[in-house]
């Protein structure tokens, strides 16, 4: 019984890591599509996220079955509760990336001039990517390493906030200078605003993994 339970737990963690890698790879393609104005990469990135909600739901169902069949003790119960919450966070992150992909495609099709924004947007993408990488690290971390990972994800979240503030100001200036494209600039800004939440949700996921490994209270 315990051996089957351990296998189920390990399998669930592997599926969470695989899901996070697919989200990370999709985001990498999105960043490349933005840099190179390449719609084909954006379409590929969107395709990678197509079944993300179904995959999250399947993981949730497996967690619920594990809870029902094995009645885990407190330490393992923490892990399963954390995993249940993490799947929702990952689904939302996938939705944010889809919104950003759509905005970039519209920006490319309408030939929106964002050359002056590209440097900070690239930094923003990089910092967001680093936040997602800490999520994968935290899923595979032990008690000794989770503290440093938690510090790392908070640093990236702070960087994302700072860069987004600069981008927001720059885009508002573009709207004033070029009001004919105001709606396109606003759409792009809104997609960046949602993208900024990825780092927030990455912090939440790492915090959940901290709870799973070290206990305490869940603070979301």
N, CA and C of each residue as an Amber inpcrd file, in Angstrom:
protein
   660
   0.8330000  -1.2060000   0.0000000   0.0000000   0.0000000   0.0000000
   0.8650000   1.2530000   0.0000000   1.8910000   1.2680000   0.8790000
   2.7570000   2.4380000   0.9570000   3.5610000   2.6150000  -0.3210000
   3.9620000   1.4770000  -0.9330000   4.7280000   1.5580000  -2.1660000
   3.8750000   2.1740000  -3.2870000   2.6140000   1.7470000  -3.3750000
   1.7120000   2.3000000  -4.3860000   1.4650000   3.7970000  -4.1360000
   1.3500000   4.1530000  -2.8670000   1.1310000   5.5580000  -2.5270000
   2.3200000   6.4070000  -2.9510000   3.5270000   5.9090000  -2.6720000
   4.7470000   6.6330000  -3.0490000   4.8250000   6.8000000  -4.5690000
   4.4570000   5.7380000  -5.2960000   4.4710000   5.8120000  -6.7540000
   3.4880000   6.8630000  -7.2530000   2.2990000   6.8980000  -6.6600000
   1.2890000   7.8890000  -7.0500000   1.7730000   9.3150000  -6.8000000
   2.4040000   9.5020000  -5.6410000   2.8980000  10.8290000  -5.2720000
   4.0000000  11.2810000  -6.2300000   4.9230000  10.3720000  -6.5210000
   6.0210000  10.6920000  -7.4430000   5.4950000  10.9820000  -8.8480000
   4.4950000  10.2120000  -9.2680000   3.9130000  10.4010000 -10.5960000
   3.2190000  11.7620000 -10.6930000   2.5440000  12.1360000  -9.6170000
   1.8640000  13.4310000  -9.5970000   2.8710000  14.5660000  -9.6950000
   3.9670000  14.4510000  -8.9550000   5.0030000  15.4850000  -9.0080000
   5.6110000  15.5660000 -10.4050000   5.8510000  14.4360000 -11.0260000
   6.4130000  14.4230000 -12.3830000   5.4800000  15.1270000 -13.3660000
   4.1800000  14.8890000 -13.2320000   3.2160000  15.5190000 -14.1330000
   3.1540000  17.0260000 -13.9100000   3.2820000  17.4570000 -12.6680000
   3.3240000  18.8910000 -12.3770000   4.5670000  19.5350000 -12.9800000
   5.6910000  18.8570000 -12.8560000   6.9370000  19.3790000 -13.4210000
   6.8430000  19.4340000 -14.9410000   6.2980000  18.3810000 -15.5630000
   6.1390000  18.3630000 -17.0220000   5.2380000  19.5030000 -17.4840000
   4.1460000  19.7250000 -16.7500000   3.2170000  20.8030000 -17.0920000
   3.9160000  22.1660000 -16.9970000   4.7090000  22.3420000 -15.9500000
   5.4210000  23.6060000 -15.7680000   6.4690000  23.8130000 -16.8550000
   7.1580000  22.7420000 -17.2430000   8.1370000  22.8420000 -18.3310000
   7.4560000  23.2620000 -19.6380000   6.2870000  22.7030000 -19.9110000
   5.5680000  23.0670000 -21.1330000   5.1520000  24.5360000 -21.1070000
   4.7380000  25.0110000 -19.9440000   4.3970000  26.4350000 -19.7970000
   5.6370000  27.2940000 -20.0080000   6.7470000  26.8870000 -19.4040000
   8.0070000  27.6230000 -19.5580000   8.4570000  27.6490000 -21.0190000
   8.3860000  26.4970000 -21.6980000   8.8040000  26.4340000 -23.0990000
   7.8750000  27.2570000 -23.9880000   6.5920000  27.2460000 -23.6630000
   5.6400000  28.0720000 -24.4010000   5.9760000  29.5530000 -24.2240000
   6.3260000  29.9290000 -23.0120000   6.6790000  31.3260000 -22.7580000
   7.9620000  31.7090000 -23.4840000   8.9110000  30.7770000 -23.5370000
  10.1580000  31.0400000 -24.2690000   9.8650000  31.2950000 -25.7500000
   8.9990000  30.4840000 -26.3400000   8.6100000  30.6820000 -27.7330000
   7.8870000  32.0180000 -27.9270000   7.0640000  32.3790000 -26.9460000
   6.3560000  33.6600000 -26.9940000   7.3470000  34.8170000 -27.0010000
   8.3600000  34.7290000 -26.1440000   9.3930000  35.7730000 -26.0870000
  10.1430000  35.8740000 -27.4080000  10.4800000  34.7190000 -27.9900000
  11.1860000  34.7100000 -29.2690000  10.3040000  35.2750000 -30.3880000
   9.0170000  34.9200000 -30.3440000   8.0850000  35.4480000 -31.3380000
   7.9580000  36.9550000 -31.2500000   8.0040000  37.4680000 -30.0320000
   7.9630000  38.9160000 -29.8200000   9.2230000  39.5780000 -30.3530000
  10.3660000  38.9880000 -30.0480000  11.6440000  39.5720000 -30.4630000
  11.7790000  39.5980000 -31.9880000  11.3850000  38.4860000 -32.6340000
  11.6180000  38.3250000 -34.0710000  10.3860000  38.6370000 -34.9160000
   9.2940000  39.0820000 -34.2760000   8.0310000  39.3490000 -34.9830000
   7.6010000  38.1140000 -35.7800000   7.6870000  36.9580000 -35.1180000
   7.4610000  35.6690000 -35.7750000   6.1350000  35.0670000 -35.2970000
   5.1030000  35.1870000 -36.1210000   3.7760000  34.6880000 -35.7360000
   3.7630000  33.1620000 -35.6510000   4.5900000  32.4900000 -36.4470000
   4.6020000  31.0210000 -36.4120000   5.0400000  30.5050000 -35.0400000
   5.9870000  31.1750000 -34.4160000   6.4100000  30.7740000 -33.0620000
   5.3050000  31.0430000 -32.0460000   4.6100000  32.1540000 -32.2340000
   3.4950000  32.4740000 -31.3310000   2.3950000  31.4280000 -31.4570000
   2.1180000  30.9850000 -32.6780000   1.0980000  29.9410000 -32.8810000
   1.5320000  28.6260000 -32.2380000   2.8210000  28.3180000 -32.3420000
   3.3430000  27.0980000 -31.7240000   3.2500000  27.1890000 -30.1990000
   3.5420000  28.3690000 -29.6690000   3.4530000  28.5760000 -28.2180000
   2.0170000  28.3970000 -27.7300000   1.0750000  28.9530000 -28.4900000
  -0.3400000  28.8260000 -28.1210000  -0.7930000  27.3710000 -28.1740000
  -0.3250000  26.6440000 -29.1770000  -0.6920000  25.2370000 -29.3150000
  -0.2160000  24.4140000 -28.1240000   0.9500000  24.7600000 -27.5880000
   1.4950000  24.0330000 -26.4350000   0.6140000  24.1880000 -25.1970000
  -0.1700000  25.2720000 -25.1670000  -1.0150000  25.5500000 -24.0090000
  -2.4580000  25.0860000 -24.1980000  -2.7290000  24.4480000 -25.3350000
  -4.1020000  24.1310000 -25.7230000  -4.8440000  23.3070000 -24.6660000
  -4.2060000  22.2750000 -24.1360000  -4.8760000  21.3520000 -23.2150000
  -4.4800000  21.5590000 -21.7560000  -4.0050000  22.7530000 -21.4350000
  -3.4670000  22.9650000 -20.0880000  -4.5110000  22.7660000 -18.9910000
  -5.7490000  23.2130000 -19.2470000  -6.7910000  23.0570000 -18.2190000
  -7.1690000  21.5880000 -18.0340000  -7.2410000  20.8480000 -19.1390000
  -7.5460000  19.4200000 -19.0460000  -6.4570000  18.6870000 -18.2730000
  -5.2210000  19.0240000 -18.5550000  -4.1150000  18.3770000 -17.8520000
  -4.1400000  18.7090000 -16.3600000  -4.4420000  19.9580000 -16.0380000
  -4.5300000  20.3590000 -14.6300000  -5.6420000  19.6170000 -13.9220000
  -6.7830000  19.4840000 -14.5990000  -7.9230000  18.7800000 -14.0040000
  -7.6140000  17.3040000 -13.7730000  -6.8980000  16.6920000 -14.7090000
  -6.5290000  15.2800000 -14.5480000  -5.6060000  15.0960000 -13.3480000
  -4.6660000  16.0300000 -13.1720000  -3.7800000  15.9520000 -12.0040000
  -4.5960000  16.1000000 -10.7150000  -5.5330000  17.0500000 -10.7190000
  -6.4010000  17.2350000  -9.5460000  -7.1650000  15.9620000  -9.2220000
  -7.7070000  15.3160000 -10.2460000  -8.4770000  14.0820000 -10.0330000
  -7.6080000  12.9710000  -9.4530000  -6.3680000  12.8900000  -9.9220000
  -5.4560000  11.8810000  -9.3790000  -5.1110000  12.1670000  -7.9200000
  -4.9630000  13.4460000  -7.5840000  -4.6840000  13.8240000  -6.1950000
  -5.8570000  13.4410000  -5.3000000  -7.0630000  13.7160000  -5.7610000
  -8.2630000  13.3890000  -4.9780000  -8.3800000  11.8760000  -4.7770000
  -8.0750000  11.0970000  -5.8190000  -8.0970000   9.6320000  -5.6920000
  -7.0680000   9.1650000  -4.6630000  -5.8850000   9.7810000  -4.7150000
  -4.8340000   9.4200000  -3.7540000  -5.2790000   9.7200000  -2.3260000
  -5.9200000  10.8640000  -2.1280000  -6.4370000  11.2240000  -0.8000000
  -7.4680000  10.2170000  -0.3310000  -8.3360000   9.7930000  -1.2410000
  -9.4210000   8.8740000  -0.8780000  -8.9070000   7.4620000  -0.5990000
  -7.9090000   7.0310000  -1.3540000  -7.4440000   5.6490000  -1.2370000
  -6.4450000   5.4120000  -0.1100000  -5.6070000   6.4330000   0.1710000
  -4.4830000   6.1720000   1.0610000  -4.5230000   6.9090000   2.3870000
  -5.4210000   7.8500000   2.5740000  -5.5180000   8.6040000   3.8320000
  -4.1300000   8.9920000   4.3550000  -3.4130000   9.8390000   3.6330000
  -2.0230000  10.1650000   4.0010000  -1.9100000  10.8690000   5.3460000
  -0.7470000  10.7230000   5.9700000  -0.4780000  11.3960000   7.2400000
  -0.1880000  12.8740000   6.9840000  -0.0370000  13.6200000   8.0630000
   0.0060000  15.0850000   7.9910000   1.0390000  15.6180000   7.0010000
   2.2690000  15.0980000   7.0310000   3.3250000  15.6340000   6.1730000
   3.0000000  15.4240000   4.6930000   2.4980000  14.2310000   4.3590000
   2.1400000  13.9470000   2.9750000   0.8510000  14.6510000   2.5810000
  -0.0270000  14.8500000   3.5300000  -1.2580000  15.5820000   3.2560000
  -0.9430000  17.0180000   2.8400000   0.0630000  17.6090000   3.4700000
   0.4980000  18.9640000   3.0970000   0.9120000  19.0130000   1.6340000
   1.6460000  17.9890000   1.1970000   2.1190000  17.9400000  -0.1820000
   0.9460000  17.8950000  -1.1510000  -0.0290000  17.0330000  -0.8750000
  -1.1620000  16.8740000  -1.7810000  -2.0290000  18.1320000  -1.8240000
  -2.2060000  18.7680000  -0.6770000  -2.9710000  20.0290000  -0.6470000
  -2.2490000  21.0990000  -1.4600000  -0.9290000  21.1640000  -1.3090000
  -0.1340000  22.1350000  -2.0740000  -0.2710000  21.8640000  -3.5690000
  -0.1820000  20.6020000  -3.9710000  -0.2980000  20.2480000  -5.3840000
  -1.6610000  20.6430000  -5.9530000  -2.7140000  20.4340000  -5.1640000
  -4.0580000  20.8120000  -5.6170000  -4.1400000  22.3050000  -5.9310000
  -3.5210000  23.1020000  -5.0890000  -3.5500000  24.5540000  -5.2930000
  -2.6140000  24.9760000  -6.4230000  -1.5200000  24.2700000  -6.5860000
  -0.5350000  24.6240000  -7.6150000  -1.1140000  24.4460000  -9.0140000
  -1.9120000  23.3980000  -9.2330000  -2.4890000  23.1850000 -10.5670000
  -3.3270000  24.3840000 -11.0010000  -4.0670000  24.9740000 -10.0790000
  -4.8660000  26.1530000 -10.4010000  -3.9720000  27.3330000 -10.7700000
  -2.8840000  27.5080000 -10.0340000  -1.9470000  28.5970000 -10.3260000
  -1.3300000  28.4220000 -11.7160000  -0.9680000  27.1950000 -12.0570000
  -0.3690000  26.9350000 -13.3630000  -1.3630000  27.1850000 -14.4970000
  -2.6270000  26.8130000 -14.2830000  -3.6560000  27.0580000 -15.2960000
  -3.8120000  28.5480000 -15.5610000  -3.8040000  29.3240000 -14.4890000
  -3.9460000  30.7730000 -14.6440000  -2.7490000  31.3810000 -15.3660000
  -1.5590000  30.8770000 -15.0580000  -0.3560000  31.3490000 -15.7430000
  -0.4660000  31.0760000 -17.2460000  -0.9480000  29.8810000 -17.5920000
  -1.1460000  29.5560000 -18.9980000  -2.1020000  30.5180000 -19.6800000
  -3.1620000  30.9040000 -18.9810000  -4.1290000  31.8670000 -19.5340000
  -3.4780000  33.2270000 -19.7760000  -2.6200000  33.6460000 -18.8570000
  -1.9430000  34.9430000 -19.0140000  -1.0480000  34.9310000 -20.2580000
  -0.3560000  33.8110000 -20.4800000   0.5230000  33.7220000 -21.6480000
  -0.3030000  33.7540000 -22.9360000  -1.4460000  33.0620000 -22.9360000
  -2.3190000  33.0890000 -24.1180000  -2.7590000  34.5140000 -24.4410000
  -3.1250000  35.2800000 -23.4180000  -3.5320000  36.6750000 -23.6220000
  -2.3870000  37.4870000 -24.2200000  -1.1910000  37.2470000 -23.7340000
  -0.0180000  37.9720000 -24.2320000   0.2720000  37.5980000 -25.6830000
   0.1420000  36.3220000 -26.0070000   0.3490000  35.8690000 -27.3850000
  -0.6100000  36.5930000 -28.3280000  -1.8620000  36.6670000 -27.9390000
  -2.8650000  37.3410000 -28.7690000  -2.5060000  38.8080000 -28.9870000
  -2.0850000  39.4770000 -27.9240000  -1.7230000  40.8980000 -28.0280000
  -0.5080000  41.1080000 -28.9290000   0.4750000  40.2230000 -28.8390000
   1.6690000  40.3490000 -29.6880000   1.3020000  40.1460000 -31.1530000
   0.4470000  39.1590000 -31.4190000   0.0360000  38.9160000 -32.8080000
  -0.6710000  40.1430000 -33.3930000  -1.5390000  40.7640000 -32.5950000
  -2.2320000  41.9700000 -33.0550000  -1.2330000  43.0970000 -33.2840000
  -0.2600000  43.1930000 -32.3780000   0.7850000  44.2220000 -32.5120000
   1.5740000  44.0240000 -33.8030000   1.8920000  42.7720000 -34.1480000
   2.6400000  42.4820000 -35.3740000   1.7920000  42.7850000 -36.6110000
   0.5430000  42.3100000 -36.5980000  -0.3400000  42.5060000 -37.7600000
  -0.5980000  43.9920000 -38.0200000  -0.8010000  44.7570000 -36.9480000
  -1.0860000  46.1960000 -37.0960000   0.1770000  47.0510000 -37.2210000
   1.3330000  46.3820000 -37.1930000   2.6280000  47.0700000 -37.3040000
   2.7420000  48.1900000 -36.2640000   2.3710000  47.8520000 -35.0590000
   2.4470000  48.8210000 -33.9640000   3.9110000  49.1100000 -33.6440000
   4.2600000  50.3740000 -33.5800000   5.6530000  50.7570000 -33.3330000
   5.9680000  50.6980000 -31.8320000   6.6910000  49.6520000 -31.4430000
   7.0820000  49.5270000 -30.0300000   8.5950000  49.3700000 -29.9010000
   9.3280000  49.8670000 -30.9020000  10.7930000  49.7250000 -30.8890000
  11.4090000  50.2680000 -29.6030000  10.9030000  51.4140000 -29.1410000
  11.4680000  52.0310000 -27.9380000  11.1080000  51.2580000 -26.6680000
  10.1390000  50.3360000 -26.7780000   9.7250000  49.5420000 -25.6150000
  10.4420000  48.1970000 -25.5470000  11.0690000  47.8230000 -26.6430000
  11.5550000  46.4430000 -26.7640000  12.6100000  46.0690000 -25.7260000
  13.5010000  46.9840000 -25.4250000  14.5710000  46.6510000 -24.4790000
  13.9970000  46.2830000 -23.1130000  13.0910000  47.1150000 -22.5960000
  12.4910000  46.8270000 -21.2890000  11.5410000  45.6370000 -21.3580000
  10.8520000  45.4840000 -22.4900000   9.9550000  44.3350000 -22.6410000
  10.7500000  43.0320000 -22.6340000  11.9310000  43.0640000 -23.2570000
  12.8010000  41.8860000 -23.2570000  13.2790000  41.5600000 -21.8430000
  13.6660000  42.5780000 -21.0890000  14.0690000  42.3730000 -19.6890000
  12.9090000  41.8140000 -18.8670000  11.7130000  42.3180000 -19.1590000
  10.5060000  41.8620000 -18.4630000  10.2530000  40.3840000 -18.7460000
  10.3890000  40.0030000 -20.0180000  10.2230000  38.5980000 -20.3910000
  11.2570000  37.7100000 -19.6840000  12.4990000  38.1790000 -19.6500000
  13.5680000  37.3850000 -19.0260000  13.3060000  37.1740000 -17.5340000
  12.9030000  38.2370000 -16.8580000  12.6490000  38.1280000 -15.4250000
  11.4440000  37.2180000 -15.1490000  10.4390000  37.3070000 -16.0070000
   9.2710000  36.4320000 -15.8730000   9.6740000  34.9780000 -16.0880000
  10.5220000  34.7560000 -17.0780000  11.0150000  33.3990000 -17.3350000
  11.7760000  32.8560000 -16.1230000  12.6160000  33.6920000 -15.5140000
  13.3590000  33.2540000 -14.3270000  12.3990000  32.8950000 -13.1870000
  11.2950000  33.6270000 -13.0730000  10.2900000  33.3040000 -12.0510000
   9.7220000  31.9060000 -12.2780000   9.4220000  31.5910000 -13.5410000
   8.8910000  30.2650000 -13.8670000   9.9290000  29.1740000 -13.6070000
  11.1800000  29.4920000 -13.8340000  12.2370000  28.5020000 -13.5760000
  12.3410000  28.1750000 -12.0870000  12.0870000  29.1710000 -11.2370000
  12.1280000  28.8910000  -9.7980000  10.9770000  27.9800000  -9.3750000
   9.8630000  28.0210000 -10.1160000   8.7470000  27.1180000  -9.8240000
   9.1910000  25.6740000 -10.0000000   9.8990000  25.4020000 -11.1100000
  10.3890000  24.0430000 -11.3490000  11.4000000  23.6500000 -10.2790000
  12.2800000  24.5680000  -9.9360000  13.2550000  24.2890000  -8.8730000
  12.5580000  23.9230000  -7.5680000  11.5030000  24.6680000  -7.2400000
  10.8270000  24.4510000  -5.9530000  10.1060000  23.1110000  -5.9080000
   9.5940000  22.6610000  -7.0580000   8.8920000  21.3750000  -7.0970000
   9.8390000  20.2150000  -6.8130000  11.0960000  20.4000000  -7.1630000
  12.0790000  19.3260000  -6.9750000  13.0360000  19.6120000  -5.8170000
  12.7090000  20.6160000  -5.0090000  13.6140000  21.0280000  -3.9270000
  13.4490000  20.1530000  -2.6900000  14.4390000  20.2370000  -1.8010000
  14.3100000  19.5940000  -0.4870000  14.2130000  20.6920000   0.5790000
  14.1210000  20.2940000   1.8210000  13.9550000  21.2640000   2.9190000
  15.1080000  22.2560000   2.9870000  16.3100000  21.7940000   2.6560000
  17.4940000  22.6510000   2.7830000  17.5610000  23.7220000   1.6940000
  17.0330000  23.4190000   0.5050000  17.1840000  24.3490000  -0.6180000
  15.9670000  25.2430000  -0.8450000  14.8300000  24.9270000  -0.2370000
  13.6040000  25.6710000  -0.5250000  13.6930000  27.1270000  -0.0550000
  14.4430000  27.3930000   1.0030000  14.5670000  28.7710000   1.5060000
  15.2370000  29.6810000   0.4760000  16.3320000  29.2160000  -0.1190000
  17.0420000  30.0420000  -1.1000000  16.2020000  30.2360000  -2.3570000
  15.4430000  29.2230000  -2.7360000  14.5630000  29.3310000  -3.9040000
  13.4630000  30.3510000  -3.6350000  12.9490000  30.3470000  -2.4160000
  11.9000000  31.3050000  -2.0650000  12.4420000  32.7410000  -2.1170000
  13.6770000  32.9330000  -1.6600000  14.2900000  34.2660000  -1.7470000
  14.4820000  34.6700000  -3.2120000  14.8990000  33.7070000  -4.0140000
  15.1520000  33.9810000  -5.4320000  13.8780000  34.4040000  -6.1620000
  12.7770000  33.7000000  -5.9230000  11.5400000  34.0340000  -6.6330000
  11.0080000  35.3950000  -6.2040000  11.2380000  35.7710000  -4.9580000
  10.8130000  37.1000000  -4.4980000  11.6290000  38.2150000  -5.1510000
  12.9060000  37.9520000  -5.3880000  13.7430000  38.9230000  -6.0880000
  13.2250000  39.1270000  -7.5110000  12.9080000  38.0310000  -8.1970000
  12.4030000  38.1340000  -9.5680000  11.0460000  38.8410000  -9.6110000
  10.2180000  38.5800000  -8.6310000   8.9060000  39.2390000  -8.5720000
   9.0690000  40.7450000  -8.4140000  10.0240000  41.1410000  -7.5890000
  10.3020000  42.5620000  -7.3880000  10.8340000  43.2050000  -8.6750000
  11.6950000  42.4840000  -9.3880000  12.2190000  42.9870000 -10.6680000
  11.0930000  43.1800000 -11.6750000  10.2070000  42.2000000 -11.7570000
   9.0780000  42.2900000 -12.6930000   8.2130000  43.5050000 -12.3840000
   7.9650000  43.7440000 -11.1160000   7.1630000  44.9150000 -10.7190000
   7.8300000  46.2080000 -11.1830000   9.1310000  46.3110000 -10.9640000
   9.8630000  47.5270000 -11.3230000   9.8640000  47.7610000 -12.8360000
  10.1330000  46.6960000 -13.5870000  10.1910000  46.8390000 -15.0480000
   8.8040000  47.1520000 -15.6050000   7.7880000  46.5080000 -15.0500000
   6.4300000  46.7730000 -15.5330000   6.0500000  48.2380000 -15.3100000
   6.4370000  48.7900000 -14.1820000   6.1290000  50.2000000 -13.9060000
   6.7230000  51.1150000 -14.9740000   7.9580000  50.7990000 -15.4010000
   8.6070000  51.5920000 -16.4540000   7.8710000  51.4150000 -17.7830000
   7.5300000  50.1680000 -18.1170000   6.8140000  49.8910000 -19.3630000
   5.4540000  50.5770000 -19.3890000   4.7690000  50.5440000 -18.2670000
   3.4510000  51.1710000 -18.1910000   3.5500000  52.6720000 -18.4810000
   4.5220000  53.2960000 -17.8870000   4.7250000  54.7350000 -18.1120000
   5.0570000  55.0200000 -19.5770000   5.9370000  54.2090000 -20.1550000
   6.3430000  54.4040000 -21.5510000   5.1630000  54.2180000 -22.5110000
   4.3410000  53.2060000 -22.2520000   3.2020000  52.9430000 -23.1370000
   2.1800000  54.0680000 -23.0450000   1.9580000  54.5880000 -21.8570000
   1.0310000  55.7160000 -21.7070000   1.5300000  56.9420000 -22.4790000
   2.8390000  57.1290000 -22.5100000   3.4110000  58.2240000 -23.2970000
   3.1820000  57.9890000 -24.7900000   3.2990000  56.7410000 -25.2320000
   3.0440000  56.4020000 -26.6290000   1.5920000  56.7110000 -27.0010000
   0.6800000  56.4130000 -26.0850000  -0.7350000  56.6770000 -26.3490000
  -0.9710000  58.1730000 -26.5560000  -0.3220000  58.9780000 -25.7520000
  -0.4710000  60.4370000 -25.8760000   0.1080000  60.9470000 -27.1920000
   1.2390000  60.3450000 -27.6140000   1.9010000  60.7950000 -28.8380000
   1.2380000  60.2480000 -30.1030000   0.6120000  59.0870000 -29.9710000
   0.0240000  58.4300000 -31.1480000  -1.3710000  57.9030000 -30.8080000
  -2.3480000  58.7830000 -30.5830000  -3.6870000  58.3770000 -30.1320000
  -4.4470000  57.5030000 -31.1240000  -4.0470000  57.5180000 -32.4010000
  -4.7280000  56.6910000 -33.4000000  -4.5730000  55.1910000 -33.1090000
  -3.5010000  54.8660000 -32.3970000  -3.2540000  53.4660000 -32.0500000
  -3.4840000  53.2080000 -30.5550000  -4.2710000  54.0560000 -29.9340000
  -4.4880000  53.9620000 -28.4820000  -5.0170000  52.6010000 -28.0630000
  -5.9970000  52.0870000 -28.8040000  -6.6070000  50.8020000 -28.4090000
  -5.5950000  49.6660000 -28.4810000  -4.7130000  49.6970000 -29.5100000
  -3.6810000  48.6560000 -29.6390000  -2.6640000  48.7400000 -28.5060000
  -2.2760000  49.9760000 -28.1620000  -1.3340000  50.1530000 -27.0480000
  -1.9560000  49.6940000 -25.7220000  -3.2340000  50.0090000 -25.5360000
  -3.9200000  49.6070000 -24.3050000  -4.0030000  48.0850000 -24.2290000
  -4.3080000  47.4370000 -25.3650000  -4.3740000  45.9760000 -25.3900000
  -3.0210000  45.3740000 -25.0210000  -1.9590000  45.9390000 -25.5760000
  -0.6160000  45.4360000 -25.2830000  -0.2720000  45.6540000 -23.8080000
  -0.6410000  46.8100000 -23.2840000  -0.3950000  47.1020000 -21.8710000
  -1.1500000  46.1240000 -20.9680000  -2.4030000  45.8430000 -21.3100000
  -3.1940000  44.9050000 -20.5070000  -2.6010000  43.5060000 -20.5160000
  -2.0440000  43.1170000 -21.6550000  -1.4110000  41.7890000 -21.7170000
  -0.1540000  41.7510000 -20.8540000   0.5920000  42.8650000 -20.8250000
   1.7720000  42.9420000 -19.9510000   1.3670000  42.9320000 -18.4850000
   0.2360000  43.5750000 -18.1930000  -0.2630000  43.5960000 -16.8120000
  -0.5810000  42.1790000 -16.3340000  -1.1890000  41.3910000 -17.2290000
  -1.4730000  39.9990000 -16.8690000  -0.1900000  39.1940000 -16.7680000
   0.7490000  39.4990000 -17.6540000   2.0270000  38.8030000 -17.6070000
   2.7500000  39.0850000 -16.2920000   2.5880000  40.2940000 -15.7860000
   3.2120000  40.6620000 -14.5100000   2.7120000  39.7710000 -13.3720000
   1.4870000  39.2700000 -13.5190000   0.9310000  38.3980000 -12.4750000
   1.5780000  37.0170000 -12.4490000   2.2840000  36.6640000 -13.5380000
   2.9650000  35.3680000 -13.5430000   3.9780000  35.2910000 -12.4120000
   4.7380000  36.3700000 -12.2210000   5.7360000  36.3640000 -11.1380000
   5.0480000  36.2980000  -9.7730000   3.8800000  36.9550000  -9.6460000
   3.1260000  36.8700000  -8.3860000   2.6920000  35.4380000  -8.1090000
   2.1850000  34.7880000  -9.1500000   1.7150000  33.4070000  -8.9740000
   2.8830000  32.4350000  -8.8080000   4.0290000  32.7790000  -9.3760000
   5.2270000  31.9590000  -9.1440000   5.6270000  32.0140000  -7.6760000
   5.5330000  33.1980000  -7.0750000   5.7980000  33.3330000  -5.6370000
   4.8320000  32.4610000  -4.8430000   3.5580000  32.4790000  -5.2420000
   2.5510000  31.6730000  -4.5480000   2.8790000  30.1880000  -4.6380000
   3.2890000  29.7370000  -5.8230000   3.6120000  28.3160000  -5.9980000
   4.8170000  27.9170000  -5.1470000   5.8450000  28.7460000  -5.1530000
   7.0280000  28.4310000  -4.3390000   6.6560000  28.4350000  -2.8550000
   5.7840000  29.3640000  -2.4620000   5.3300000  29.3950000  -1.0770000
   4.5670000  28.1200000  -0.7220000   3.7610000  27.6290000  -1.6570000
   3.0300000  26.3740000  -1.4350000   3.9920000  25.2020000  -1.2950000
   5.0440000  25.1980000  -2.1040000   6.0430000  24.1350000  -1.9810000
   6.8230000  24.2520000  -0.6750000   7.0220000  25.4810000  -0.2260000
   7.6410000  25.7030000   1.0870000   6.7640000  25.0880000   2.1830000
   5.4580000  25.3650000   2.0860000   4.5030000  24.7940000   3.0450000
   4.5350000  23.2650000   2.9950000   4.5840000  22.7080000   1.7880000
   4.5840000  21.2520000   1.6400000   5.7970000  20.6160000   2.3060000
   6.9310000  21.2810000   2.2010000   8.1710000  20.6780000   2.6940000
   8.4890000  21.0140000   4.1570000   8.0370000  22.2030000   4.6160000
   8.4210000  22.6460000   5.9530000   7.2550000  22.9190000   6.9000000
   6.0260000  22.8810000   6.3560000   4.8680000  23.1030000   7.2010000
   4.6090000  24.5780000   7.4680000   3.8920000  24.8560000   8.5440000
   3.4950000  26.2220000   8.8580000   2.1230000  26.5270000   8.2840000
   1.8340000  27.8110000   8.0830000   0.5580000  28.2120000   7.5390000
   0.6930000  28.5900000   6.0750000  -0.3750000  28.2920000   5.2970000
  -0.3940000  28.7250000   3.9100000  -0.7760000  30.2010000   3.8640000
   0.1070000  31.0210000   3.3170000  -0.1860000  32.4520000   3.1680000
  -0.1810000  32.7860000   1.6900000  -1.3630000  33.0500000   1.1310000
  -1.4920000  33.3310000  -0.3010000  -1.7490000  34.8010000  -0.5410000
